[in-house]
Amino acid sequence: SSIASLFGLSLFRRTEKLHWAYDISTFVTTNALTCIITWIATGWTHVFSAYAVFLVATVSLSKRLFRFDAWTQIRIIAGFVQVLLAPMWAISIISRMEISFLTKSLLGFGWLAGTLRLPFAFGTVWIEALALGRRIFTQPRAALPLCNPADCPKVSVQIPCYSEPPTVVIQTLEAIKNADYPADKLEILVVDNNTSDPALWKPVEAWCAEVGGPQFRFFHVSPLRGAKPGAQNFALREMDGDLICCLDADFCIDPDFLRRFVGFFADRKVGAVQSAPDFRDCNESAYMRLIYWLYMVTYRVDQPLRNEIDSSFLVGSANLIRRTALEEVGGWAEWAVCEDTELSMRLQGHGYQVLAIPTSFSTGMMPDNFDDLRQQWFRWYSGSYQQFRHNWRMLLPQRFGGCRMTPMQKYWEAYRIGQPMISAVVFVMQLALALISAAVCIGHFEYVPLPRTVVLFVLCGVPSSLVLPWMYMRRAGAGIKELLSIMLVSTSLAHVHDVAMLKGAFSPRPPKWVRTSKFRSKAVRDIVDWVSSVGYEWIRGILTMLFCFVVCF
């Protein structure tokens, strides 16, 4: 059916601007013919049931399908039909197995547990389609031309610092000083909060006073609660700009960054704009090249495609925020360890748009060792689940206390947090049921036959699970080597993600706000220290291998 649909689209399409109804009529007609031919040739009457499911999926997606190329339209339809039919197919197979009722029940409950993934399975299909085959884009994908200096609004640049290397901060300030922006419409506020060592903040204060000029204002505040968002709220009370530019202490902006982005705010619906950060230390070592693409896929692929579903989010640095919108939503949340994504959610909840532009106008620094990398991603992971616990009511319908986010925005916010959480819960449930089923089979001397169709289904899924990520990486401008590096690094962070999920979602104590160190590590660690630093990962890996060995043999 998919081949017939693709053939029909390729044969009759003459322009990319045809109406969506043309694509849908081609889908329906070609698949109906395929269905009839299959029925005549084989006598399988159940092909009409499958066609009915296909028809429901096609019509429900009809007006959105025409935005994608032909191959991706096939992928969407096939994916949605698969999601709809897979649970029924699984139950049908289990019910026909010649095993005891108890074993059937255990296997059935395992498959039913998998249906908890269904709401997010549809989202996964749609995300893949957005990343791989979008042909019509409704949101901006590039920065604007340089704004006329006379039309530029006043911008206040906020740089919160805590125990940062002064040379790194001064490098950031020098980049701002060289910005191509009217001097009378630009102010820079450096807020150093709670740094106890004067040797770290005194040189920055001296640079602002002696080199920076009147545009630069330095504040050393101690004590100040709220970590980074606390420092940002302090700067908010001291500034008088119309727009806020948020920069981390290590991010150096390009001279034209501000003038290329302030024009987006001519639209009163835009509350914030996020550029795509880049990293200047990506070639320092093999390790840095390895982790680089873990960040860049998010900025170059994920954020732009989320733009198309109006669910982009801020990433903490190299962004611009409308001051009135920020004040309207109550400023930064000082309880949040991921204040950027939390603010994005509240801005969207008040009807503002958050844009993400996949063009880089700034460079920062990545963690140069695995300990700091784990610490950084632990904060991001746990902060997302903390945010969900705190703001879940915003995702409810408005009549039940929800916010003004659109239904699709609420779905994608729930998808971002709920998909990995539900997947983990389902995995634990299915693993427990599988172990119990195995014990029952051994006790009853039962053999569970594996239908050849299941083997075929799995074999088809293996290349798909490899090809799709590779196509995804191509969209980011990377290849096989970078794909393998992402698979290695993301798998290495799997334990960190799982622990962060448990603590962020269920711990009564809020996650601790821990900054990412900008000091370069110099000590060479011996093998014992290196192995012990990833002890939990070693234990988890060994146990997983033992489990696979027991299951196989």
Secondary structure, DSSP 8 states (H G I E B T S, - for coil): -HHHHHHHHHHH---TT--HHHHHHHHHHHHHHHHHHHHHHH--TTHHHHHHHHHHHHHHTHHHHTTB-HHHHHHHHHHHHHHHHHHHHHHHHHHTSSS-HHHHHHHHHHHHHHGGGHHHHHHHHHHHHHHHHB----S--S------GGG---EEEEEEESS--HHHHHHHHHHHHT-SS-GGGEEEEEEEES---HHHHHHHHHHIIIII-TTEEEEEESS-SSHHHHHHHHHHHH---SEEEE--TT-EE-TTHHHHHGGGGGSTTEEEEE---EETTTTSSHHHHHHHHHHHHIIIIIHHHHHHTT-----SSSEEEEHHHHHHTTS--TT-SSHHHHHHHHHHHTT-EEEE-----EEE---SSHHHHHHHHHHHHHHHHHHHHHHGGGGS-GGGT--S--HHHHHHHHHHHHHHHHHHHHHHHHHHHHHHHHHHHHHHT------HHHHHHHHHHHHHHHHHHHHHHHHTT--HHHHHHHHHHHHHTHHHHHHHHHHHHH-SS---------S-------HHHHHHHTHHHHHHHHHHHHHHHHHH-
